[in-house]
Amino acid sequence: MDHHLCQPCSSIAAGVGRKAALGVSLARALGEGVFSAVSDVPFGESLTRDVHTSDGKAYLLLVEPLKVDERTLGMIAIFKDVSAFKAQDATKTEFVTTVSHELRSPLTLMEGYAKILRLAGNLNDQQETYLNNIITGLDEMRSLVQNLLDLGRLDSNDALEIKSVPVEDIVRRVVETMDSQAKNKNIELDVSLPDEPLMVEADAAFLVQALKNLVDNAIKYSSNKGRINLKAQKQGEAVVLTVEDFGPGIAPLDQRKIFKRFYHAESQVGVEERSGSGLGLAIVKSIAERHGGKVWFESKLGRGSSFYLQIPLKQSKKSD
Ligand code: ADP
């Protein structure tokens, strides 16, 4: 990148005094950690990113091109010190993760006993219904606990297990896990893969989970005997995984909120029973962002929705 910012001005914006900035290289005035975060931003592009420096500080970096009459004259970079918020957030995440972890053992115990209850003697119809309700409730709790643990891992700065994996394998693993759920609703899963084998650098388990959550929603919100299209294609230096359904769609008012944690749309035509923790899409978003990618969707009420998950084929060191 050309460093079009005037050095003293940019240093003052970064909280460095004018005297300390004059005659000193931009890297020295700003500090190596902060400088390297802006040095690879392509000239003329906007960007928002978290920056962690070696002295333990966290900044929110906002970069915008400075344009006059369509001409880009330079770049403005704003660093907001968010260290205190990040520390609070880490404490909250740690608390939620500890509680979720502690809940796993009693849940396993309860599930085990509930399942062997039938072996202890015959149950009448009413008892059988109650037992099934208990097992369903325990299943939901287990998946909520697992979702909270996954979000905790994604929120923490723990490194992802990045490996080069064939996109085809990711799609195949998702189809294998979701097949019976689709068949139960008589839903056809139509898969389309790139013509050439395509490799992506990713944490395979997380990428499978992100795609699985999208397919799970597509099945959950589609009516019986529907169709879902699952497509993987190369777009530039990224793979885009698309999950298209022909379900109820998402109301404009809900569209801005569906990636929020614990959010469920108020009411959806054709969706009788609500299940799920409201964490599925939040997890997809975190997984996409931890890989330096993104997730977005298009939806029309009554027509269906398409969710797009874009993951760069190569991981830069910064995103893990
Ligand atoms: P959950 O499915 O557990 O409620 P998610 O985070 O996966 O939570 O989704 C949040 C909300 O977004 C859902 O409650 C639903 O209202 C809406 N939604 C997600 N995917 C779809 C879809 N494919 N079709 C319609 N609505 C959807």
Boltz pocket constraint, residues with backbone or C-beta under 6 A from the ligand:
constraints:
  - pocket:
      binder: B
      contacts: [[A, 213], [A, 214], [A, 217], [A, 218], [A, 221], [A, 245], [A, 247], [A, 248], [A, 249], [A, 250], [A, 258], [A, 259], [A, 260], [A, 263], [A, 264], [A, 265], [A, 266], [A, 268], [A, 275], [A, 276], [A, 277], [A, 278], [A, 279], [A, 280], [A, 281], [A, 282], [A, 305]]
      max_distance: 6.0
